[in-house]
Amino acid sequence: MKVYLDNAATTALDSEVLEKMMPYLTEIYGNPSNQHHSFGREAVKGVDTARKQVADALNASPDEIIFTAGGTEADNLAIKGILQKYKSKGNHIITTAVEHHAIMHTCEQLEKDGYDVTFLPVDEFGAVSAEAVENAIKDSTVLVSVMFANNEVGTIMPIAEIGEICRRRKVYFHTDAVQAIGHIAIDVKAMNIDMLSLSAHKFHGPKGVGALYVRRGIGLMPQMTGGAQERKRRAGTENVPGIVGLGAAIEKAAERIAVDMPKVAALRDKLIEGIESTIPEVKLNGHRQNRLPNNVNISIKYIEGESVLMMLDMLGIAASSGSACASASIDPSHVLLAMGIPHETAHGSIRLTLSDKTTEEEIDYVIKTLPTVVERLRKMSPLYNK
C-alpha cells in the first residue's frame, strides 16, 4: 500500500482544479496585461474570477488580493514592503521563534541590515501568548508577524487576540496562514488581520502560485519592480493558469471545510491514539486539542527520525521530519528546540500530515506498520535498554 502523509509539504492537485486550469494552458493563453484583443481580455476574466474567489474565502475585497509566486514571496512582500513603506514610523518588528523559515530568515537578514527584531519565545506547545506580543510592542514597532498555525507541530496561535491588540496599538499585523488555509475558516475582518499570506499547493492547488491579502488603505513598497501588474504592487506577467487554479482550489476548500475537516481531525486523533497505545515512550508535539486538524508530530525516543522516515518509505509510507524547506538539514527543528524539547528527542521526531483524501484504511496501515519500524530501529539503538 502507498500512503501519502506529507500534506503539510504539498498536496495533490485536485482533478477539478486541473480541469479549470486546462483552458488557460491551451486555448486562453493571452497576456492579461494586453486588453486590446480578446485573448488578453479572456485571460483577465480568469484572473479576476480567481481574485474574487480568494477574497470571498477570506471575507475580503478583490482589490485587497495580490497574487504572488507562493507563500515565501508573499511573506517577503508583506514584511519588507511594510517596513520600507513606513520606515518613518520606526524599525521594530515582532515575530516568534517558531516561524517558517520564510519569515525567520527574512527577519534575521533584516536584523543584519539594522532593523530591530524581537523573536518572542513560545510555550511547551509552540504557542505565543497575546500578552507577550502586547508587552513587546514599543513606540518604534511597525509590524507584528505571527503565523496562524505552526507548519511543524500544528499548534494554532491566538490570532484574533493578537489582531485586536495590534489594531488597538496601531501596529500592522501580518499572519503567515500557509498551513491554515483550507483547514481553518479565516475571516480577516473579524480577526483584525492586516496582511495574510497563502500558497495554493497546500490546499490541492498548483505549485508556484500564492497570494497576499493586504487590507485596503495599507501601503506596500513593491519587492518586484518592472511592470504595473497587481496595481503596481507586484511586477511581472501573471501566472494565469496557476492563479485560476488557486482560485478554484480555495473556493472548493472553503465550501468543503465544515464537512471535510471534522473527518480529517477524527482520522488524526485515531492516528495519535494508535501510535500512543502501541509504541512506548513517544511524545506528541504541539497542543493536543488546539492544533491543525491534519497534523500529527511525534518524538520517538532512542532513535533517529530520519531512520524512521527511510524505513517507512520502503514500506510505502511518505512522511517528513518537519518543514519540507529544511528537510535536507541535519540540525534538529528550531521549532521543537524553541518548545524546550531536548536536542536528542527533537532528532527523533517525525511529522505525519493528512488531507481530506486520506482514508481510514491508510491510517490503519500506518498504525500497524510504525510500531514494527520503531521496534526494529530500537533494537539497533545503543540508547535503548528495554
Phi, psi and omega in degrees: 000139176256125182232124180256109178235049176230042185288344174288337177280311174193156180247163176289141176292124181294138183297324178292325177294314178302320180299320179291329181283328191306316179301330182277353174262347186234301188263316185263075189254011182293161176276121183296346178282346179251101182257018178280350177222167187294330181298314179291321181293324177294322178295320179299321179301317179297317179294316180297320178298315180296322180298320178290322179297317178295314180299316181298322181293337183253358189061047178241184175254148182305325182286359177261005183252126176246125178276140182228183178273004179152185182293323181297315178295320179299317178299314181296318179297319181295309186288305182292321182298319179290312183298321179287324181291322185246039182295338178288339180283326181161185182224024184254132176234141179246130175217194181240168181278001184238018181292161172297154182299337177298330175270311184304307184291327176295315180291324177296321178292320178298323178298319177295331181276002175108359178283154179264113184242130174252119176260102184287141176287165179237169179275187184296344180262355180091017181255143173263148180269148176298325179298319179297321177298311181298319181294336182275344182290134176225181186300330183270003182288126178257320190217141168246128177234110180231126181298148181290315178211142185288135183287340182264309185254354173082359182295134180267132182275159178281068190296314182298321179294316179295320178299319179295318179298313181296319178297317180293323182270003178060045176240137180290144183235121177245142173230132172277104184254024183305318181278341187272325182301132182091346180244333181227136176290129183237130177239105186295331180286311182296330183265003179056043178269128179271324180216144182215131179258144176212162182220130189297325188285359176271350179224048173069026171258183181282158175283159174082019177212138179210192180206155173236122171276130177230118183303138181306133179102346179269130179271152178221138172276120181302144176257341174246113182252152183156253180281184185261019183297158179052047180054042177066020181255345179204098183288158177119141179302132185294143174279081189300310179301318179296317180296318177298318178295320176301314180298314180296321182290318182288328177295315180294319180298318181295322180291328187263351191302319183290337180267314187283318189292324174299324178292319178296317180298323179294319177292322176302313181294324177296320180294316179299312180298320180295320179292312184293333182273346184244344182238118178287153175056056171240155181229128175282125179264138184096173182287138184293321181257314186277066183221163177302143183294346185248005190254130171229118177234121183231147171257129180249113186291148172080000178222164180273135178299324180298323178294320178299314182298319180294320180289322176297320180299319179296336180260011173091010182250123179261123177219191179212174179256005181151225180293130179296333182287346182236015188294340180278351182279144177268355179284148177292160183301130176295333179293310181295320178295321179294336178277358179088011179282130182304150183308311184291327177288321179299326179293340181262023185262144173227153179243126177243114184238129186265173170220177178292349178267354178290138183252161177294326178299320179294318179296319178300321180295319179293316179298326179284324188275318187301316179302323179295319178296314181297315180299318181295316181291323180293329177295334180268353184274130177287349181272342185262120186247014185251000000 
